[in-house]
Amino acid sequence: ITYLDNALWIITTAPSSCPPNCGGGDDARVYKLDKDTGAEDSSFDISNCNYGPCFDFTGITNNGTKLLVGASETCGFQCGQMKIFEIDPNNTSQQDEKNVNGSPSAIDSMTFYDGTPTDYLYTFEGSMMRKFTYTNNDIDSSGQDALSGAPDIQGSAYIGTNMYLAGYFYDMDSYANKGYVRATTLAEN
């Protein structure tokens, strides 16, 4: 889930059609929701295969002007290669692909930090956080850390100077999964 242009945006799977997605998985459907009521305002699909490589869509965030949708290539020449689809919320048919260099093969969550002079994209898989510099031309790896006290991260957001992480862990005392939200301030601030 992400907040952009006074609306909430979520990503789900949508059935794909053949053609063009013969033999591939599901497409991604992005919904624009009213921020106050949660009612659907509109939606659009991102084609999974479109006569080319197929993708698993893994997360959504924004860079202040465009939606950023994470995708992992599931077949073809670059299996496991992460890509980011940059999508103009006012022209959703404009879907530009960017390679994520030095990327993980999967992510559970991602968030964007609008910094000066450098922008960063953070991805999370389990308790692993990866940091990427984000420019108009490239998304390049600039480090990774295993986070303690934040297992199985499923959601993330950068608000003000804090990064918020949400996830769950198995509590051995109660024999149940328990959710958490943690906040941290990173060196960029």
FIZA-672515 format. One record per residue: x, y, z of N, C-alpha, C in turn; residue in one letter; chain. Coordinates in nm, 2 decimals, decimal comma, padded with zeros to 4 digits. Example, Ala and Ser with C-alpha at 12.3 -4.5 7.8 and 13.67 -1.06 7.14 Angstrom:
residues 2
01,32; -00,57; 00,78; 01,23; -00,45; 00,78; 01,32; -00,33; 00,78; a; A .
01,28; -00,22; 00,71; 01,37; -00,11; 00,71; 01,29; 00,00; 00,79; s; A .
end
This chain:
residues 189
00,09; -00,12; 00,00; 00,00; 00,00; 00,00; 00,09; 00,12; 00,00; i; A .
00,05; 00,23; -00,07; 00,12; 00,35; -00,07; 00,03; 00,47; -00,08; t; A .
00,07; 00,59; -00,05; -00,01; 00,71; -00,05; 00,05; 00,81; -00,15; y; A .
-00,03; 00,85; -00,25; 00,02; 00,94; -00,35; -00,10; 01,01; -00,41; l; A .
-00,08; 01,14; -00,44; -00,19; 01,23; -00,50; -00,32; 01,22; -00,42; d; A .
-00,31; 01,22; -00,29; -00,43; 01,23; -00,20; -00,52; 01,10; -00,22; n; A .
-00,45; 00,99; -00,25; -00,52; 00,86; -00,26; -00,43; 00,75; -00,21; a; A .
-00,49; 00,63; -00,17; -00,42; 00,51; -00,14; -00,42; 00,42; -00,26; l; A .
-00,30; 00,36; -00,28; -00,28; 00,27; -00,40; -00,24; 00,13; -00,34; w; A .
-00,31; 00,02; -00,39; -00,27; -00,11; -00,35; -00,25; -00,20; -00,47; i; A .
-00,17; -00,30; -00,46; -00,14; -00,39; -00,57; -00,20; -00,53; -00,53; i; A .
-00,26; -00,60; -00,62; -00,31; -00,73; -00,61; -00,28; -00,81; -00,74; t; A .
-00,32; -00,94; -00,74; -00,31; -01,01; -00,86; -00,44; -01,01; -00,93; t; A .
-00,44; -01,02; -01,07; -00,55; -01,02; -01,15; -00,54; -01,14; -01,25; a; A .
-00,65; -01,20; -01,29; -00,63; -01,30; -01,39; -00,58; -01,25; -01,52; p; A .
-00,49; -01,32; -01,59; -00,44; -01,28; -01,71; -00,51; -01,34; -01,83; s; A .
-00,50; -01,29; -01,94; -00,57; -01,34; -02,06; -00,47; -01,39; -02,16; s; A .
-00,51; -01,49; -02,24; -00,42; -01,55; -02,34; -00,49; -01,53; -02,48; c; A .
-00,42; -01,46; -02,58; -00,30; -01,39; -02,56; -00,32; -01,25; -02,49; p; A .
-00,22; -01,18; -02,45; -00,08; -01,20; -02,48; -00,01; -01,28; -02,37; p; A .
-00,08; -01,32; -02,26; 00,00; -01,38; -02,15; -00,02; -01,53; -02,15; n; A .
00,01; -01,59; -02,26; 00,00; -01,74; -02,27; 00,11; -01,81; -02,20; c; A .
00,07; -01,89; -02,10; 00,17; -01,97; -02,03; 00,23; -01,89; -01,91; g; A .
00,19; -01,77; -01,89; 00,25; -01,69; -01,78; 00,16; -01,70; -01,66; g; A .
00,20; -01,62; -01,55; 00,12; -01,62; -01,43; 00,02; -01,51; -01,44; g; A .
-00,02; -01,46; -01,32; -00,13; -01,36; -01,31; -00,07; -01,22; -01,34; d; A .
-00,15; -01,13; -01,39; -00,12; -00,99; -01,41; -00,12; -00,92; -01,27; d; A .
-00,08; -00,80; -01,26; -00,09; -00,72; -01,14; -00,21; -00,62; -01,17; a; A .
-00,29; -00,60; -01,07; -00,39; -00,50; -01,07; -00,37; -00,40; -00,96; r; A .
-00,36; -00,27; -01,00; -00,34; -00,17; -00,91; -00,47; -00,09; -00,89; v; A .
-00,51; -00,08; -00,76; -00,63; 00,00; -00,73; -00,60; 00,13; -00,67; y; A .
-00,67; 00,23; -00,71; -00,67; 00,36; -00,65; -00,79; 00,37; -00,56; k; A .
-00,77; 00,40; -00,43; -00,87; 00,40; -00,33; -00,89; 00,54; -00,27; l; A .
-01,01; 00,57; -00,23; -01,04; 00,70; -00,16; -00,97; 00,68; -00,02; d; A .
-00,89; 00,78; 00,01; -00,81; 00,77; 00,13; -00,89; 00,78; 00,26; k; A .
-01,02; 00,83; 00,25; -01,10; 00,84; 00,37; -01,20; 00,72; 00,39; d; A .
-01,25; 00,67; 00,27; -01,35; 00,57; 00,28; -01,30; 00,43; 00,24; t; A .
-01,19; 00,43; 00,16; -01,14; 00,30; 00,11; -01,21; 00,25; -00,01; g; A .
-01,31; 00,33; -00,06; -01,38; 00,30; -00,18; -01,29; 00,30; -00,31; a; A .
-01,32; 00,21; -00,40; -01,24; 00,20; -00,52; -01,27; 00,32; -00,61; e; A .
-01,17; 00,40; -00,65; -01,19; 00,51; -00,74; -01,16; 00,46; -00,89; d; A .
-01,06; 00,38; -00,91; -01,02; 00,33; -01,04; -00,92; 00,22; -01,02; s; A .
-00,89; 00,15; -01,13; -00,79; 00,04; -01,13; -00,73; 00,03; -01,27; s; A .
-00,61; -00,03; -01,27; -00,54; -00,06; -01,40; -00,46; -00,19; -01,38; f; A .
-00,43; -00,25; -01,49; -00,35; -00,38; -01,49; -00,21; -00,35; -01,54; d; A .
-00,12; -00,43; -01,49; 00,02; -00,44; -01,55; 00,03; -00,58; -01,60; i; A .
00,06; -00,58; -01,73; 00,06; -00,71; -01,80; 00,18; -00,79; -01,75; s; A .
00,16; -00,92; -01,72; 00,26; -01,01; -01,67; 00,36; -01,05; -01,77; n; A .
00,32; -01,10; -01,89; 00,42; -01,15; -01,98; 00,43; -01,07; -02,11; c; A .
00,31; -01,03; -02,17; 00,31; -00,95; -02,29; 00,41; -00,99; -02,39; n; A .
00,41; -01,12; -02,43; 00,50; -01,18; -02,53; 00,64; -01,17; -02,49; y; A .
00,67; -01,14; -02,37; 00,81; -01,13; -02,32; 00,83; -01,21; -02,19; g; A .
00,93; -01,17; -02,11; 00,95; -01,23; -01,98; 00,83; -01,21; -01,89; p; A .
00,81; -01,31; -01,80; 00,70; -01,30; -01,71; 00,75; -01,26; -01,57; c; A .
00,66; -01,20; -01,49; 00,70; -01,14; -01,36; 00,61; -01,18; -01,25; f; A .
00,67; -01,19; -01,13; 00,59; -01,19; -01,00; 00,60; -01,05; -00,95; d; A .
00,48; -00,99; -00,93; 00,48; -00,85; -00,88; 00,48; -00,85; -00,72; f; A .
00,57; -00,77; -00,66; 00,61; -00,80; -00,52; 00,58; -00,68; -00,43; t; A .
00,56; -00,56; -00,48; 00,55; -00,45; -00,39; 00,51; -00,32; -00,46; g; A .
00,47; -00,22; -00,38; 00,43; -00,09; -00,44; 00,48; 00,02; -00,34; i; A .
00,53; 00,12; -00,40; 00,56; 00,24; -00,32; 00,56; 00,36; -00,42; t; A .
00,61; 00,48; -00,39; 00,61; 00,59; -00,48; 00,73; 00,67; -00,45; n; A .
00,76; 00,76; -00,55; 00,88; 00,85; -00,54; 00,83; 00,99; -00,53; n; A .
00,71; 01,02; -00,50; 00,65; 01,15; -00,48; 00,58; 01,20; -00,61; g; A .
00,61; 01,14; -00,72; 00,54; 01,18; -00,85; 00,49; 01,05; -00,92; t; A .
00,56; 00,94; -00,91; 00,52; 00,82; -00,98; 00,51; 00,70; -00,89; k; A .
00,42; 00,61; -00,92; 00,41; 00,48; -00,85; 00,53; 00,39; -00,89; l; A .
00,58; 00,32; -00,80; 00,69; 00,23; -00,82; 00,64; 00,09; -00,79; l; A .
00,64; 00,00; -00,88; 00,59; -00,14; -00,86; 00,71; -00,23; -00,88; v; A .
00,74; -00,31; -00,78; 00,85; -00,41; -00,79; 00,80; -00,54; -00,86; g; A .
00,89; -00,59; -00,94; 00,86; -00,72; -01,01; 00,99; -00,80; -01,02; a; A .
00,97; -00,93; -01,01; 01,08; -01,03; -01,02; 01,06; -01,11; -01,15; s; A .
01,15; -01,12; -01,24; 01,13; -01,19; -01,36; 01,14; -01,34; -01,33; e; A .
01,03; -01,41; -01,37; 01,02; -01,56; -01,34; 01,06; -01,65; -01,45; t; A .
01,08; -01,60; -01,57; 01,13; -01,69; -01,67; 01,20; -01,60; -01,78; c; A .
01,27; -01,66; -01,87; 01,33; -01,58; -01,97; 01,48; -01,57; -01,94; g; A .
01,54; -01,48; -02,01; 01,69; -01,46; -02,01; 01,74; -01,42; -01,87; f; A .
01,67; -01,34; -01,79; 01,71; -01,29; -01,66; 01,63; -01,33; -01,55; q; A .
01,61; -01,47; -01,54; 01,53; -01,52; -01,43; 01,57; -01,46; -01,29; c; A .
01,48; -01,42; -01,21; 01,51; -01,36; -01,08; 01,55; -01,21; -01,08; g; A .
01,58; -01,15; -01,20; 01,61; -01,01; -01,21; 01,50; -00,93; -01,16; q; A .
01,53; -00,84; -01,07; 01,42; -00,74; -01,02; 01,41; -00,62; -01,11; m; A .
01,29; -00,58; -01,13; 01,27; -00,46; -01,21; 01,17; -00,37; -01,13; k; A .
01,17; -00,24; -01,16; 01,08; -00,15; -01,11; 01,00; -00,09; -01,23; i; A .
00,87; -00,10; -01,22; 00,78; -00,03; -01,31; 00,75; 00,11; -01,26; f; A .
00,79; 00,21; -01,33; 00,75; 00,35; -01,29; 00,63; 00,38; -01,37; e; A .
00,52; 00,43; -01,29; 00,39; 00,45; -01,35; 00,34; 00,59; -01,31; i; A .
00,31; 00,67; -01,41; 00,25; 00,80; -01,39; 00,10; 00,78; -01,35; d; A .
00,06; 00,82; -01,22; -00,07; 00,80; -01,18; -00,18; 00,87; -01,26; p; A .
-00,14; 00,97; -01,34; -00,23; 01,04; -01,42; -00,24; 00,98; -01,56; n; A .
-00,15; 00,89; -01,60; -00,15; 00,83; -01,73; -00,10; 00,68; -01,71; n; A .
-00,18; 00,60; -01,65; -00,14; 00,46; -01,61; -00,09; 00,37; -01,72; t; A .
-00,12; 00,41; -01,85; -00,07; 00,33; -01,96; 00,08; 00,35; -01,98; s; A .
00,13; 00,46; -01,92; 00,27; 00,49; -01,93; 00,34; 00,41; -01,82; q; A .
00,40; 00,30; -01,85; 00,46; 00,20; -01,76; 00,61; 00,18; -01,80; q; A .
00,70; 00,25; -01,74; 00,84; 00,23; -01,78; 00,91; 00,13; -01,69; d; A .
00,99; 00,04; -01,75; 01,06; -00,06; -01,67; 01,21; -00,01; -01,65; e; A .
01,26; -00,03; -01,52; 01,39; -00,01; -01,49; 01,45; -00,13; -01,42; k; A .
01,57; -00,17; -01,46; 01,64; -00,28; -01,39; 01,69; -00,23; -01,26; n; A .
01,69; -00,33; -01,16; 01,75; -00,30; -01,03; 01,88; -00,38; -01,03; v; A .
01,99; -00,31; -01,03; 02,12; -00,37; -01,04; 02,17; -00,42; -00,91; n; A .
02,22; -00,54; -00,90; 02,27; -00,60; -00,77; 02,15; -00,63; -00,68; g; A .
02,04; -00,68; -00,75; 01,92; -00,69; -00,67; 01,89; -00,83; -00,61; s; A .
01,80; -00,84; -00,52; 01,76; -00,97; -00,47; 01,66; -01,03; -00,57; p; A .
01,63; -01,16; -00,56; 01,54; -01,22; -00,65; 01,40; -01,20; -00,61; s; A .
01,38; -01,16; -00,49; 01,24; -01,14; -00,44; 01,24; -01,04; -00,33; a; A .
01,13; -00,97; -00,31; 01,11; -00,88; -00,20; 00,97; -00,90; -00,14; i; A .
00,96; -00,87; -00,01; 00,83; -00,87; 00,06; 00,77; -00,73; 00,07; d; A .
00,86; -00,63; 00,07; 00,82; -00,49; 00,09; 00,92; -00,40; 00,03; s; A .
00,88; -00,27; 00,00; 00,98; -00,17; -00,05; 00,93; -00,04; -00,01; m; A .
01,02; 00,06; 00,01; 00,99; 00,20; 00,04; 01,09; 00,29; -00,02; t; A .
01,05; 00,41; -00,05; 01,14; 00,51; -00,12; 01,17; 00,62; -00,02; f; A .
01,30; 00,67; -00,02; 01,34; 00,78; 00,06; 01,38; 00,89; -00,04; y; A .
01,31; 01,00; -00,03; 01,33; 01,12; -00,12; 01,43; 01,21; -00,05; d; A .
01,56; 01,19; -00,09; 01,67; 01,26; -00,02; 01,73; 01,36; -00,11; g; A .
01,81; 01,45; -00,05; 01,88; 01,55; -00,12; 02,03; 01,54; -00,09; t; A .
02,12; 01,51; -00,18; 02,10; 01,50; -00,32; 02,07; 01,37; -00,37; p; A .
02,07; 01,26; -00,29; 02,05; 01,12; -00,33; 01,92; 01,06; -00,29; t; A .
01,85; 01,00; -00,38; 01,73; 00,92; -00,35; 01,77; 00,78; -00,33; d; A .
01,69; 00,71; -00,24; 01,72; 00,57; -00,21; 01,59; 00,49; -00,22; y; A .
01,60; 00,36; -00,27; 01,50; 00,27; -00,26; 01,54; 00,16; -00,16; l; A .
01,46; 00,12; -00,07; 01,49; 00,02; 00,03; 01,40; -00,10; 00,00; y; A .
01,45; -00,22; -00,01; 01,37; -00,34; -00,02; 01,39; -00,43; 00,10; t; A .
01,29; -00,51; 00,13; 01,30; -00,60; 00,24; 01,26; -00,74; 00,20; f; A .
01,33; -00,84; 00,25; 01,29; -00,98; 00,24; 01,33; -01,05; 00,37; e; A .
01,23; -01,10; 00,44; 01,25; -01,15; 00,57; 01,30; -01,04; 00,66; g; A .
01,42; -01,06; 00,72; 01,47; -00,95; 00,80; 01,59; -00,88; 00,73; s; A .
01,61; -00,90; 00,60; 01,72; -00,84; 00,52; 01,67; -00,71; 00,46; m; A .
01,74; -00,61; 00,48; 01,72; -00,48; 00,42; 01,83; -00,45; 00,32; m; A .
01,78; -00,41; 00,20; 01,88; -00,38; 00,09; 01,85; -00,23; 00,05; r; A .
01,96; -00,16; 00,03; 01,95; -00,02; -00,01; 02,01; 00,00; -00,15; k; A .
01,93; 00,08; -00,23; 01,97; 00,11; -00,37; 01,97; 00,26; -00,39; f; A .
02,07; 00,31; -00,46; 02,06; 00,45; -00,51; 01,97; 00,45; -00,62; t; A .
01,89; 00,56; -00,63; 01,78; 00,57; -00,73; 01,80; 00,70; -00,81; y; A .
01,83; 00,68; -00,94; 01,85; 00,80; -01,03; 01,75; 00,79; -01,15; t; A .
01,75; 00,89; -01,23; 01,67; 00,88; -01,35; 01,71; 00,76; -01,44; n; A .
01,83; 00,73; -01,44; 01,88; 00,62; -01,53; 01,90; 00,49; -01,47; n; A .
01,94; 00,48; -01,34; 01,97; 00,35; -01,28; 01,92; 00,34; -01,14; d; A .
01,91; 00,21; -01,10; 01,88; 00,17; -00,96; 01,99; 00,08; -00,92; i; A .
02,09; 00,12; -00,84; 02,21; 00,04; -00,81; 02,22; 00,01; -00,66; d; A .
02,26; -00,11; -00,63; 02,28; -00,16; -00,50; 02,39; -00,08; -00,43; s; A .
02,36; -00,04; -00,30; 02,46; 00,04; -00,22; 02,47; -00,02; -00,08; s; A .
02,43; -00,14; -00,06; 02,45; -00,21; 00,07; 02,33; -00,29; 00,11; g; A .
02,36; -00,37; 00,22; 02,25; -00,45; 00,28; 02,29; -00,48; 00,42; q; A .
02,18; -00,50; 00,50; 02,20; -00,53; 00,64; 02,09; -00,63; 00,69; d; A .
02,13; -00,73; 00,77; 02,03; -00,81; 00,84; 01,98; -00,73; 00,96; a; A .
01,85; -00,71; 00,98; 01,80; -00,64; 01,09; 01,77; -00,73; 01,20; l; A .
01,81; -00,69; 01,32; 01,77; -00,76; 01,44; 01,65; -00,70; 01,51; s; A .
01,56; -00,78; 01,56; 01,44; -00,73; 01,63; 01,33; -00,69; 01,53; g; A .
01,35; -00,73; 01,40; 01,25; -00,70; 01,30; 01,24; -00,82; 01,20; a; A .
01,19; -00,93; 01,25; 01,18; -01,05; 01,16; 01,06; -01,04; 01,07; p; A .
01,07; -01,11; 00,95; 00,97; -01,12; 00,86; 00,89; -00,99; 00,82; d; A .
00,97; -00,90; 00,77; 00,91; -00,77; 00,74; 00,82; -00,78; 00,62; i; A .
00,69; -00,74; 00,64; 00,59; -00,75; 00,53; 00,54; -00,61; 00,48; q; A .
00,58; -00,50; 00,55; 00,54; -00,37; 00,51; 00,64; -00,27; 00,56; g; A .
00,65; -00,16; 00,48; 00,74; -00,05; 00,52; 00,69; 00,08; 00,47; s; A .
00,73; 00,19; 00,54; 00,70; 00,32; 00,50; 00,80; 00,42; 00,55; a; A .
00,84; 00,52; 00,47; 00,93; 00,63; 00,52; 00,84; 00,75; 00,54; y; A .
00,83; 00,79; 00,66; 00,75; 00,91; 00,70; 00,83; 01,00; 00,78; i; A .
00,85; 01,13; 00,73; 00,93; 01,22; 00,79; 01,07; 01,17; 00,80; g; A .
01,13; 01,16; 00,92; 01,26; 01,11; 00,93; 01,27; 00,96; 00,98; t; A .
01,15; 00,90; 00,99; 01,15; 00,76; 01,04; 01,11; 00,66; 00,93; n; A .
01,17; 00,55; 00,94; 01,13; 00,43; 00,86; 01,05; 00,34; 00,95; m; A .
00,93; 00,31; 00,91; 00,85; 00,22; 00,98; 00,84; 00,08; 00,92; y; A .
00,86; -00,02; 01,00; 00,86; -00,16; 00,95; 00,75; -00,24; 01,02; l; A .
00,67; -00,32; 00,94; 00,57; -00,40; 01,00; 00,59; -00,54; 00,96; a; A .
00,56; -00,63; 01,05; 00,58; -00,77; 01,02; 00,52; -00,86; 01,13; g; A .
00,57; -00,98; 01,14; 00,52; -01,07; 01,25; 00,63; -01,17; 01,29; y; A .
00,61; -01,23; 01,40; 00,70; -01,33; 01,46; 00,62; -01,43; 01,53; f; A .
00,68; -01,55; 01,55; 00,61; -01,65; 01,62; 00,65; -01,64; 01,77; y; A .
00,55; -01,62; 01,86; 00,58; -01,61; 02,00; 00,57; -01,75; 02,06; d; A .
00,69; -01,79; 02,11; 00,70; -01,93; 02,17; 00,62; -01,94; 02,30; m; A .
00,59; -01,83; 02,37; 00,52; -01,84; 02,50; 00,37; -01,86; 02,47; d; A .
00,32; -01,79; 02,37; 00,17; -01,80; 02,34; 00,14; -01,89; 02,23; s; A .
00,25; -01,95; 02,16; 00,23; -02,04; 02,05; 00,14; -01,97; 01,94; y; A .
00,17; -01,85; 01,91; 00,09; -01,78; 01,81; 00,18; -01,67; 01,74; a; A .
00,14; -01,64; 01,61; 00,20; -01,53; 01,54; 00,16; -01,40; 01,60; n; A .
00,25; -01,31; 01,62; 00,22; -01,17; 01,67; 00,27; -01,07; 01,58; k; A .
00,20; -00,96; 01,55; 00,24; -00,86; 01,47; 00,32; -00,75; 01,54; g; A .
00,39; -00,67; 01,47; 00,47; -00,56; 01,53; 00,48; -00,45; 01,43; y; A .
00,50; -00,33; 01,48; 00,55; -00,21; 01,40; 00,66; -00,15; 01,48; v; A .
00,77; -00,13; 01,41; 00,89; -00,07; 01,46; 00,93; 00,05; 01,38; r; A .
00,99; 00,15; 01,45; 01,03; 00,27; 01,38; 01,18; 00,29; 01,41; a; A .
01,25; 00,34; 01,31; 01,39; 00,37; 01,32; 01,43; 00,49; 01,24; t; A .
01,53; 00,56; 01,28; 01,59; 00,67; 01,20; 01,72; 00,63; 01,14; t; A .
01,73; 00,65; 01,01; 01,85; 00,60; 00,94; 01,95; 00,72; 00,93; l; A .
02,07; 00,68; 00,89; 02,18; 00,78; 00,88; 02,15; 00,89; 00,78; a; A .
02,07; 00,86; 00,68; 02,04; 00,97; 00,58; 01,98; 01,09; 00,64; e; A .
01,91; 01,08; 00,75; 01,85; 01,19; 00,82; 01,95; 01,27; 00,90; n; A .
end
